[in-house]
């Protein structure tokens, strides 16, 4: 799944996809945003607006 259109995605679906990709493919959020060339702050803000915070120690949004 390409995350280039993440700003238009449902936030719950986005959170699920991002967490899966971090777990299975990238290891952390920084690697994911670099690979997809997306703005980390915008992604984090979109998910925060839906009530999800990034937990760096857990390497996932909750």
mmCIF file as gemmi writes it, N, C-alpha and C atoms, coordinates in Angstrom:
data_model
loop_
_atom_site.group_PDB
_atom_site.id
_atom_site.type_symbol
_atom_site.label_atom_id
_atom_site.label_alt_id
_atom_site.label_comp_id
_atom_site.label_asym_id
_atom_site.label_entity_id
_atom_site.label_seq_id
_atom_site.pdbx_PDB_ins_code
_atom_site.Cartn_x
_atom_site.Cartn_y
_atom_site.Cartn_z
_atom_site.occupancy
_atom_site.B_iso_or_equiv
_atom_site.pdbx_formal_charge
_atom_site.auth_seq_id
_atom_site.auth_asym_id
_atom_site.pdbx_PDB_model_num
ATOM 1 N N . UNK Axp A 1 ? 0.846 -1.185 0 1 0 ? 1 A 1
ATOM 2 C CA . UNK Axp A 1 ? 0 0 0 1 0 ? 1 A 1
ATOM 3 C C . UNK Axp A 1 ? 0.88 1.232 0 1 0 ? 1 A 1
ATOM 4 N N . UNK Axp A 2 ? 0.61 2.129 -0.914 1 0 ? 2 A 1
ATOM 5 C CA . UNK Axp A 2 ? 1.344 3.381 -1.02 1 0 ? 2 A 1
ATOM 6 C C . UNK Axp A 2 ? 0.744 4.404 -0.06 1 0 ? 2 A 1
ATOM 7 N N . UNK Axp A 3 ? 1.577 5.039 0.706 1 0 ? 3 A 1
ATOM 8 C CA . UNK Axp A 3 ? 1.099 6.011 1.694 1 0 ? 3 A 1
ATOM 9 C C . UNK Axp A 3 ? 1.178 7.449 1.197 1 0 ? 3 A 1
ATOM 10 N N . UNK Axp A 4 ? 1.431 7.641 -0.089 1 0 ? 4 A 1
ATOM 11 C CA . UNK Axp A 4 ? 1.567 9.006 -0.601 1 0 ? 4 A 1
ATOM 12 C C . UNK Axp A 4 ? 0.278 9.816 -0.462 1 0 ? 4 A 1
ATOM 13 N N . UNK Axp A 5 ? -0.853 9.158 -0.382 1 0 ? 5 A 1
ATOM 14 C CA . UNK Axp A 5 ? -2.131 9.86 -0.22 1 0 ? 5 A 1
ATOM 15 C C . UNK Axp A 5 ? -2.68 9.731 1.207 1 0 ? 5 A 1
ATOM 16 N N . UNK Axp A 6 ? -1.781 9.612 2.181 1 0 ? 6 A 1
ATOM 17 C CA . UNK Axp A 6 ? -2.199 9.365 3.564 1 0 ? 6 A 1
ATOM 18 C C . UNK Axp A 6 ? -3.117 10.451 4.111 1 0 ? 6 A 1
ATOM 19 N N . UNK Axp A 7 ? -3 11.677 3.617 1 0 ? 7 A 1
ATOM 20 C CA . UNK Axp A 7 ? -3.812 12.772 4.152 1 0 ? 7 A 1
ATOM 21 C C . UNK Axp A 7 ? -5.299 12.589 3.871 1 0 ? 7 A 1
ATOM 22 N N . UNK Axp A 8 ? -5.637 11.782 2.874 1 0 ? 8 A 1
ATOM 23 C CA . UNK Axp A 8 ? -7.034 11.541 2.515 1 0 ? 8 A 1
ATOM 24 C C . UNK Axp A 8 ? -7.573 10.244 3.109 1 0 ? 8 A 1
ATOM 25 N N . UNK Axp A 9 ? -6.72 9.484 3.769 1 0 ? 9 A 1
ATOM 26 C CA . UNK Axp A 9 ? -7.118 8.174 4.285 1 0 ? 9 A 1
ATOM 27 C C . UNK Axp A 9 ? -7.869 8.292 5.607 1 0 ? 9 A 1
ATOM 28 N N . UNK Axp A 10 ? -8.713 7.303 5.867 1 0 ? 10 A 1
ATOM 29 C CA . UNK Axp A 10 ? -9.376 7.183 7.161 1 0 ? 10 A 1
ATOM 30 C C . UNK Axp A 10 ? -8.297 7.007 8.225 1 0 ? 10 A 1
ATOM 31 N N . UNK Axp A 11 ? -8.337 7.79 9.316 1 0 ? 11 A 1
ATOM 32 C CA . UNK Axp A 11 ? -7.259 7.732 10.303 1 0 ? 11 A 1
ATOM 33 C C . UNK Axp A 11 ? -7.097 6.378 11.001 1 0 ? 11 A 1
ATOM 34 N N . UNK Axp A 12 ? -8.182 5.661 11.217 1 0 ? 12 A 1
ATOM 35 C CA . UNK Axp A 12 ? -8.067 4.343 11.859 1 0 ? 12 A 1
ATOM 36 C C . UNK Axp A 12 ? -7.368 3.358 10.926 1 0 ? 12 A 1
ATOM 37 N N . UNK Axp A 13 ? -7.743 3.394 9.651 1 0 ? 13 A 1
ATOM 38 C CA . UNK Axp A 13 ? -7.095 2.537 8.664 1 0 ? 13 A 1
ATOM 39 C C . UNK Axp A 13 ? -5.624 2.929 8.499 1 0 ? 13 A 1
ATOM 40 N N . UNK Axp A 14 ? -5.368 4.23 8.465 1 0 ? 14 A 1
ATOM 41 C CA . UNK Axp A 14 ? -4.003 4.724 8.34 1 0 ? 14 A 1
ATOM 42 C C . UNK Axp A 14 ? -3.145 4.252 9.508 1 0 ? 14 A 1
ATOM 43 N N . UNK Axp A 15 ? -3.652 4.381 10.717 1 0 ? 15 A 1
ATOM 44 C CA . UNK Axp A 15 ? -2.913 3.943 11.901 1 0 ? 15 A 1
ATOM 45 C C . UNK Axp A 15 ? -2.575 2.464 11.804 1 0 ? 15 A 1
ATOM 46 N N . UNK Axp A 16 ? -3.536 1.672 11.393 1 0 ? 16 A 1
ATOM 47 C CA . UNK Axp A 16 ? -3.32 0.234 11.266 1 0 ? 16 A 1
ATOM 48 C C . UNK Axp A 16 ? -2.239 -0.082 10.223 1 0 ? 16 A 1
ATOM 49 N N . UNK Axp A 17 ? -2.313 0.58 9.081 1 0 ? 17 A 1
ATOM 50 C CA . UNK Axp A 17 ? -1.345 0.344 8.006 1 0 ? 17 A 1
ATOM 51 C C . UNK Axp A 17 ? 0.056 0.791 8.433 1 0 ? 17 A 1
ATOM 52 N N . UNK Axp A 18 ? 0.146 1.976 9.04 1 0 ? 18 A 1
ATOM 53 C CA . UNK Axp A 18 ? 1.445 2.485 9.477 1 0 ? 18 A 1
ATOM 54 C C . UNK Axp A 18 ? 2.063 1.556 10.511 1 0 ? 18 A 1
ATOM 55 N N . UNK Axp A 19 ? 1.284 1.129 11.497 1 0 ? 19 A 1
ATOM 56 C CA . UNK Axp A 19 ? 1.814 0.216 12.508 1 0 ? 19 A 1
ATOM 57 C C . UNK Axp A 19 ? 2.278 -1.098 11.886 1 0 ? 19 A 1
ATOM 58 N N . UNK Axp A 20 ? 1.513 -1.632 10.96 1 0 ? 20 A 1
ATOM 59 C CA . UNK Axp A 20 ? 1.892 -2.878 10.304 1 0 ? 20 A 1
ATOM 60 C C . UNK Axp A 20 ? 3.194 -2.702 9.521 1 0 ? 20 A 1
ATOM 61 N N . UNK Axp A 21 ? 3.293 -1.605 8.783 1 0 ? 21 A 1
ATOM 62 C CA . UNK Axp A 21 ? 4.492 -1.374 7.975 1 0 ? 21 A 1
ATOM 63 C C . UNK Axp A 21 ? 5.72 -1.138 8.853 1 0 ? 21 A 1
ATOM 64 N N . UNK Axp A 22 ? 5.563 -0.419 9.95 1 0 ? 22 A 1
ATOM 65 C CA . UNK Axp A 22 ? 6.69 -0.23 10.872 1 0 ? 22 A 1
ATOM 66 C C . UNK Axp A 22 ? 7.13 -1.586 11.416 1 0 ? 22 A 1
ATOM 67 N N . UNK Axp A 23 ? 6.18 -2.393 11.835 1 0 ? 23 A 1
ATOM 68 C CA . UNK Axp A 23 ? 6.487 -3.705 12.41 1 0 ? 23 A 1
ATOM 69 C C . UNK Axp A 23 ? 7.118 -4.646 11.386 1 0 ? 23 A 1
ATOM 70 N N . UNK Axp A 24 ? 6.538 -4.715 10.193 1 0 ? 24 A 1
ATOM 71 C CA . UNK Axp A 24 ? 6.94 -5.733 9.219 1 0 ? 24 A 1
ATOM 72 C C . UNK Axp A 24 ? 8.041 -5.316 8.25 1 0 ? 24 A 1
ATOM 73 N N . UNK Axp A 25 ? 8.146 -4.006 7.98 1 0 ? 25 A 1
ATOM 74 C CA . UNK Axp A 25 ? 9.046 -3.587 6.904 1 0 ? 25 A 1
ATOM 75 C C . UNK Axp A 25 ? 10.115 -2.575 7.302 1 0 ? 25 A 1
ATOM 76 N N . UNK Axp A 26 ? 9.828 -1.677 8.246 1 0 ? 26 A 1
ATOM 77 C CA . UNK Axp A 26 ? 10.711 -0.538 8.445 1 0 ? 26 A 1
ATOM 78 C C . UNK Axp A 26 ? 11.412 -0.456 9.791 1 0 ? 26 A 1
ATOM 79 N N . UNK Axp A 27 ? 10.849 -0.957 10.836 1 0 ? 27 A 1
ATOM 80 C CA . UNK Axp A 27 ? 11.505 -0.907 12.134 1 0 ? 27 A 1
ATOM 81 C C . UNK Axp A 27 ? 11.229 0.343 12.955 1 0 ? 27 A 1
ATOM 82 N N . UNK Axp A 28 ? 11.007 1.49 12.277 1 0 ? 28 A 1
ATOM 83 C CA . UNK Axp A 28 ? 10.641 2.695 13.021 1 0 ? 28 A 1
ATOM 84 C C . UNK Axp A 28 ? 9.972 3.706 12.087 1 0 ? 28 A 1
ATOM 85 N N . UNK Axp A 29 ? 9.377 4.703 12.701 1 0 ? 29 A 1
ATOM 86 C CA . UNK Axp A 29 ? 8.618 5.703 11.944 1 0 ? 29 A 1
ATOM 87 C C . UNK Axp A 29 ? 9.512 6.511 11.008 1 0 ? 29 A 1
ATOM 88 N N . UNK Axp A 30 ? 10.712 6.834 11.446 1 0 ? 30 A 1
ATOM 89 C CA . UNK Axp A 30 ? 11.614 7.628 10.613 1 0 ? 30 A 1
ATOM 90 C C . UNK Axp A 30 ? 11.943 6.93 9.3 1 0 ? 30 A 1
ATOM 91 N N . UNK Axp A 31 ? 12.18 5.638 9.348 1 0 ? 31 A 1
ATOM 92 C CA . UNK Axp A 31 ? 12.481 4.881 8.129 1 0 ? 31 A 1
ATOM 93 C C . UNK Axp A 31 ? 11.272 4.854 7.196 1 0 ? 31 A 1
ATOM 94 N N . UNK Axp A 32 ? 10.076 4.72 7.756 1 0 ? 32 A 1
ATOM 95 C CA . UNK Axp A 32 ? 8.858 4.69 6.944 1 0 ? 32 A 1
ATOM 96 C C . UNK Axp A 32 ? 8.641 6.01 6.213 1 0 ? 32 A 1
ATOM 97 N N . UNK Axp A 33 ? 8.733 7.135 6.933 1 0 ? 33 A 1
ATOM 98 C CA . UNK Axp A 33 ? 8.476 8.425 6.289 1 0 ? 33 A 1
ATOM 99 C C . UNK Axp A 33 ? 9.561 8.766 5.273 1 0 ? 33 A 1
ATOM 100 N N . UNK Axp A 34 ? 10.782 8.333 5.536 1 0 ? 34 A 1
ATOM 101 C CA . UNK Axp A 34 ? 11.862 8.567 4.573 1 0 ? 34 A 1
ATOM 102 C C . UNK Axp A 34 ? 11.614 7.772 3.291 1 0 ? 34 A 1
ATOM 103 N N . UNK Axp A 35 ? 11.229 6.521 3.426 1 0 ? 35 A 1
ATOM 104 C CA . UNK Axp A 35 ? 10.984 5.667 2.26 1 0 ? 35 A 1
ATOM 105 C C . UNK Axp A 35 ? 9.863 6.232 1.385 1 0 ? 35 A 1
ATOM 106 N N . UNK Axp A 36 ? 8.761 6.649 2.02 1 0 ? 36 A 1
ATOM 107 C CA . UNK Axp A 36 ? 7.612 7.153 1.27 1 0 ? 36 A 1
ATOM 108 C C . UNK Axp A 36 ? 7.708 8.648 0.969 1 0 ? 36 A 1
ATOM 109 N N . UNK Axp A 37 ? 8.769 9.292 1.461 1 0 ? 37 A 1
ATOM 110 C CA . UNK Axp A 37 ? 8.982 10.728 1.247 1 0 ? 37 A 1
ATOM 111 C C . UNK Axp A 37 ? 7.748 11.532 1.652 1 0 ? 37 A 1
ATOM 112 N N . UNK Axp A 38 ? 7.302 11.283 2.884 1 0 ? 38 A 1
ATOM 113 C CA . UNK Axp A 38 ? 6.161 12.019 3.422 1 0 ? 38 A 1
ATOM 114 C C . UNK Axp A 38 ? 6.608 12.799 4.655 1 0 ? 38 A 1
ATOM 115 N N . UNK Axp A 39 ? 5.871 13.844 4.979 1 0 ? 39 A 1
ATOM 116 C CA . UNK Axp A 39 ? 6.206 14.689 6.114 1 0 ? 39 A 1
ATOM 117 C C . UNK Axp A 39 ? 5.784 14.015 7.416 1 0 ? 39 A 1
ATOM 118 N N . UNK Axp A 40 ? 6.765 13.747 8.26 1 0 ? 40 A 1
ATOM 119 C CA . UNK Axp A 40 ? 6.511 13.057 9.524 1 0 ? 40 A 1
ATOM 120 C C . UNK Axp A 40 ? 5.556 13.85 10.418 1 0 ? 40 A 1
ATOM 121 N N . UNK Axp A 41 ? 5.778 15.16 10.514 1 0 ? 41 A 1
ATOM 122 C CA . UNK Axp A 41 ? 4.931 15.985 11.39 1 0 ? 41 A 1
ATOM 123 C C . UNK Axp A 41 ? 3.473 15.979 10.939 1 0 ? 41 A 1
ATOM 124 N N . UNK Axp A 42 ? 3.25 15.991 9.632 1 0 ? 42 A 1
ATOM 125 C CA . UNK Axp A 42 ? 1.887 15.966 9.102 1 0 ? 42 A 1
ATOM 126 C C . UNK Axp A 42 ? 1.22 14.628 9.397 1 0 ? 42 A 1
ATOM 127 N N . UNK Axp A 43 ? 1.958 13.546 9.217 1 0 ? 43 A 1
ATOM 128 C CA . UNK Axp A 43 ? 1.423 12.21 9.521 1 0 ? 43 A 1
ATOM 129 C C . UNK Axp A 43 ? 1.088 12.087 11.003 1 0 ? 43 A 1
ATOM 130 N N . UNK Axp A 44 ? 2.016 12.492 11.857 1 0 ? 44 A 1
ATOM 131 C CA . UNK Axp A 44 ? 1.795 12.409 13.304 1 0 ? 44 A 1
ATOM 132 C C . UNK Axp A 44 ? 0.612 13.285 13.718 1 0 ? 44 A 1
ATOM 133 N N . UNK Axp A 45 ? 0.502 14.483 13.132 1 0 ? 45 A 1
ATOM 134 C CA . UNK Axp A 45 ? -0.606 15.388 13.473 1 0 ? 45 A 1
ATOM 135 C C . UNK Axp A 45 ? -1.945 14.81 13.037 1 0 ? 45 A 1
ATOM 136 N N . UNK Axp A 46 ? -1.995 14.195 11.859 1 0 ? 46 A 1
ATOM 137 C CA . UNK Axp A 46 ? -3.253 13.596 11.383 1 0 ? 46 A 1
ATOM 138 C C . UNK Axp A 46 ? -3.706 12.496 12.337 1 0 ? 46 A 1
ATOM 139 N N . UNK Axp A 47 ? -2.778 11.655 12.752 1 0 ? 47 A 1
ATOM 140 C CA . UNK Axp A 47 ? -3.151 10.567 13.654 1 0 ? 47 A 1
ATOM 141 C C . UNK Axp A 47 ? -3.434 11.085 15.069 1 0 ? 47 A 1
ATOM 142 N N . UNK Axp A 48 ? -2.73 12.116 15.494 1 0 ? 48 A 1
ATOM 143 C CA . UNK Axp A 48 ? -2.992 12.706 16.813 1 0 ? 48 A 1
ATOM 144 C C . UNK Axp A 48 ? -4.384 13.326 16.864 1 0 ? 48 A 1
ATOM 145 N N . UNK Axp A 49 ? -4.812 13.927 15.757 1 0 ? 49 A 1
ATOM 146 C CA . UNK Axp A 49 ? -6.146 14.519 15.7 1 0 ? 49 A 1
ATOM 147 C C . UNK Axp A 49 ? -7.239 13.466 15.856 1 0 ? 49 A 1
ATOM 148 N N . UNK Axp A 50 ? -6.903 12.215 15.523 1 0 ? 50 A 1
ATOM 149 C CA . UNK Axp A 50 ? -7.856 11.119 15.672 1 0 ? 50 A 1
ATOM 150 C C . UNK Axp A 50 ? -7.678 10.393 17.012 1 0 ? 50 A 1
ATOM 151 N N . UNK Axp A 51 ? -6.761 10.896 17.844 1 0 ? 51 A 1
ATOM 152 C CA . UNK Axp A 51 ? -6.575 10.328 19.174 1 0 ? 51 A 1
ATOM 153 C C . UNK Axp A 51 ? -5.446 9.32 19.295 1 0 ? 51 A 1
ATOM 154 N N . UNK Axp A 52 ? -4.607 9.219 18.276 1 0 ? 52 A 1
ATOM 155 C CA . UNK Axp A 52 ? -3.499 8.254 18.303 1 0 ? 52 A 1
ATOM 156 C C . UNK Axp A 52 ? -2.179 8.984 18.512 1 0 ? 52 A 1
ATOM 157 N N . UNK Axp A 53 ? -1.396 8.51 19.467 1 0 ? 53 A 1
ATOM 158 C CA . UNK Axp A 53 ? -0.084 9.074 19.731 1 0 ? 53 A 1
ATOM 159 C C . UNK Axp A 53 ? 0.984 8.06 19.35 1 0 ? 53 A 1
ATOM 160 N N . UNK Axp A 54 ? 2.112 8.557 18.848 1 0 ? 54 A 1
ATOM 161 C CA . UNK Axp A 54 ? 3.224 7.661 18.524 1 0 ? 54 A 1
ATOM 162 C C . UNK Axp A 54 ? 4.035 7.412 19.777 1 0 ? 54 A 1
ATOM 163 N N . UNK Axp A 55 ? 4.254 6.145 20.075 1 0 ? 55 A 1
ATOM 164 C CA . UNK Axp A 55 ? 5.045 5.738 21.233 1 0 ? 55 A 1
ATOM 165 C C . UNK Axp A 55 ? 6.371 5.188 20.717 1 0 ? 55 A 1
ATOM 166 N N . UNK Axp A 56 ? 7.433 6.001 20.778 1 0 ? 56 A 1
ATOM 167 C CA . UNK Axp A 56 ? 8.71 5.58 20.207 1 0 ? 56 A 1
ATOM 168 C C . UNK Axp A 56 ? 9.258 4.286 20.797 1 0 ? 56 A 1
ATOM 169 N N . UNK Axp A 57 ? 9.069 4.071 22.091 1 0 ? 57 A 1
ATOM 170 C CA . UNK Axp A 57 ? 9.579 2.84 22.704 1 0 ? 57 A 1
ATOM 171 C C . UNK Axp A 57 ? 8.876 1.608 22.165 1 0 ? 57 A 1
ATOM 172 N N . UNK Axp A 58 ? 7.58 1.726 21.9 1 0 ? 58 A 1
ATOM 173 C CA . UNK Axp A 58 ? 6.799 0.617 21.348 1 0 ? 58 A 1
ATOM 174 C C . UNK Axp A 58 ? 6.873 0.575 19.824 1 0 ? 58 A 1
ATOM 175 N N . UNK Axp A 59 ? 7.331 1.684 19.228 1 0 ? 59 A 1
ATOM 176 C CA . UNK Axp A 59 ? 7.42 1.826 17.776 1 0 ? 59 A 1
ATOM 177 C C . UNK Axp A 59 ? 6.056 1.598 17.099 1 0 ? 59 A 1
ATOM 178 N N . UNK Axp A 60 ? 5.043 2.258 17.676 1 0 ? 60 A 1
ATOM 179 C CA . UNK Axp A 60 ? 3.705 2.17 17.105 1 0 ? 60 A 1
ATOM 180 C C . UNK Axp A 60 ? 2.823 3.306 17.61 1 0 ? 60 A 1
ATOM 181 N N . UNK Axp A 61 ? 1.746 3.517 16.87 1 0 ? 61 A 1
ATOM 182 C CA . UNK Axp A 61 ? 0.735 4.463 17.283 1 0 ? 61 A 1
ATOM 183 C C . UNK Axp A 61 ? -0.302 3.718 18.127 1 0 ? 61 A 1
ATOM 184 N N . UNK Axp A 62 ? -0.77 4.388 19.169 1 0 ? 62 A 1
ATOM 185 C CA . UNK Axp A 62 ? -1.833 3.827 20.011 1 0 ? 62 A 1
ATOM 186 C C . UNK Axp A 62 ? -2.784 4.933 20.383 1 0 ? 62 A 1
